[in-house]
Amino acid sequence: MDDVNLPRLLAPDGLFVLGHTKRDTLSIPENWREKKLLKHGDTVMRFFANVPGAECQVAVGERL
C-alpha cells in the first residue's frame, strides 16, 4: 500500500481491496481511506479509496 504507483492503477472511483488475517499488524499510509471492513472468521477484507493529493506516508500501525 505504500507504493506511490498503486493509486495510478485504480479508476478515479476505484477501490483497493486488501485481505489479511486478524492477527496481522498493518500500517495504513495517510493517502488511503478505509471505506468498508468485512470480517469472517480469521479473515478480514478491507476496502480503501485513494485520497488525491495526500502524501504517501505511513500512519500509526494498528493491531486487529
C-alpha positions in Angstrom: 0.0 0.0 0.0 2.9 2.3 0.4 3.9 2.1 -3.3 3.4 5.5 -4.8 2.4 3.9 -8.2 -0.5 1.9 -6.7 -3.1 4.7 -6.8 -2.4 5.2 -10.5 -3.7 1.7 -11.2 -7.1 2.5 -9.9 -10.0 4.0 -11.7 -10.9 7.5 -10.4 -13.6 6.0 -8.1 -11.9 2.6 -7.7 -11.3 0.7 -4.5 -8.2 -1.2 -3.4 -9.2 -4.5 -1.6 -6.9 -5.9 1.0 -7.4 -9.3 2.5 -5.5 -10.3 5.7 -5.8 -12.3 8.9 -6.9 -10.7 12.2 -3.5 -11.2 13.7 -1.7 -9.2 11.0 -0.3 -5.8 12.1 -0.9 -3.2 9.4 0.4 0.3 8.8 -2.0 2.3 6.6 -0.5 5.2 4.6 -2.3 8.5 5.0 -3.2 8.6 1.3 -5.8 5.7 1.8 -9.2 6.0 3.5 -11.0 2.9 4.6 -14.5 2.7 3.1 -15.6 -0.7 4.4 -14.5 -3.6 6.6 -15.7 -7.1 6.5 -14.8 -9.9 8.9 -15.4 -13.6 8.6 -13.7 -16.0 11.0 -9.9 -15.1 10.9 -10.2 -13.3 7.6 -10.5 -9.5 7.3 -11.3 -7.7 4.0 -10.7 -4.0 3.8 -11.8 -1.7 1.1 -9.8 1.5 0.6 -10.2 4.6 -1.6 -7.2 6.8 -2.5 -7.2 10.4 -1.2 -6.0 12.6 -4.1 -3.2 14.9 -3.1 -2.3 13.1 0.1 1.3 12.2 0.7 2.2 8.6 0.9 3.4 8.4 4.5 2.9 5.5 6.9 0.4 6.2 9.6 0.4 4.7 13.1 0.1 0.9 12.9 -2.8 -0.9 14.3 -3.4 -4.4 15.6 -6.6 -6.2 14.8 
